Amino acid sequence: MNPAHELDKQVLGEVVAVSLSEGGIPKLPQASVSVIEKGIVGDHQAHEKHRRPDRALSLWDEEILQDLCREGYNIVAGAIGENILLRGVDVQQMPVGTLLEIGDVLIKLEQPRKPCFILDPIDVKLKDVIAGRCGFMASVVFGGDIHPGDIVRLVQPESVGG
């Protein structure tokens, strides 16, 4: 990315947690993660259908996690399989194709995440309850490291690749 375009970036929020697992859920919070084109180094998807570049990362809003806790669900960071838990971003409302800079990583939102049967051990009703607020899948444009506390910025497409 071109530092001359820093003014083209709007601060949205911050990273609350970064999580990974050797397959399945929960994903466990980490002090930091290294992100490459395929996703987070050391993170493994339990199902082959999830192992695609347009599904390299999953993002979720902390505010939705908190809503679910108020609704009586015992949900913590990584519990639904998200890699990156965000605060103040409202990723659920962003359009496909949105570019976000997280720390020194650039990602592109690819598709809303759909709840999976893997959530059943938490609660068999959770898939229905969380539908429409399960976060977003993203591809990696530029890799790097992400830490809790990193700032999340909205990036204008014309500021990429300079």
Secondary structure, DSSP 8 states (H G I E B T S, - for coil): --GGGGGGEEEEEEEEEEEE-SSSS--EEES-EEEETTEETT---SSGGG-SGGGSEEEEEHHHHHHHHHTT----TTTT--SEEEES--GGGS-TT-EEEETTEEEEEEEE----GGGTTT-TTHHHHHTT-S-EEEEEEE-EEE-TT-EEEEE-GGGS--
